[in-house]
Each structure stands twice: as C-alpha cells, then as structure tokens.
Amino acid sequence: MLTLKALEEFGANVTDGMNRCLGNEEFYLRLVSKALETTDMAGLKSALEQGDLAHAFELCHGMKGVFGNLSLTPLYTLSCEMTEHLRSREQMDYSGLYASLQAQMDALEALCH
C-alpha cells in the first residue's frame, strides 16, 4: 500500500508534493498512483529503439512534468537528464538511462501494491 513514508523512503520530496496538493494526502497518493498508470514507458522504449528522438522527447518531457509536479525526485532527475539529451536530438545509446528510469518506475509501482 502506498504511503507517504514509503514515498519518502523512495526519495520523493513528500512535503513539496503535498504542498502542491494543498495538504490533501489522499489526493496526492491518488495522483502518484495515476502517474504510474498514465506513463507510457513502452512508448518511450519503442521510440528510442526506432530512433524517433522527437517522439521520445515528447514522451519523456511529459513524464518529467508529471514527476516534477509530484516531487518524485528519483524519476524526475532521470527524466530531466534524458529529456535534455533528447531535446538536442543527441545520437547516443539511451538504453542505460531508460533502464534506470524503468527500474525506478518498477520500484514505485512495487510501493503501490
């Protein structure tokens, strides 16, 4: 079950996230769970594998916004790094960054169950 304590241990800035939700814990936790449901990691992986850096940028940039607004620091930090590489359409191996992002998503998902 997702809790504020579990999110803190994950590395989220719960105080900041809760402030954005006007201190409503239930709402904040629901938004965190919803972020997992709406994040298109499969689409990002596919775009990266196909070399469609423009689409990968759009997906990653959107994730970055969600993660930032919810103060999910581990995910936000990784998505910021990937977004900046994608913004400049840098031709590089994104598999390591993607794997790190997916691992953090998996860790957060585990907290929700």
Secondary structure, 3 states (H helix, E strand, C coil): CCCHHHHHHHCCCHHHHHHHCCCCHHHHHHHHHHHHHHCCHHHHHHHHHHCCHHHHHHHHHHHHHHHHHCCCHHHHHHHHHHHHHHHCCCCCCCHHHHHHHHHHHHHHHHHHC
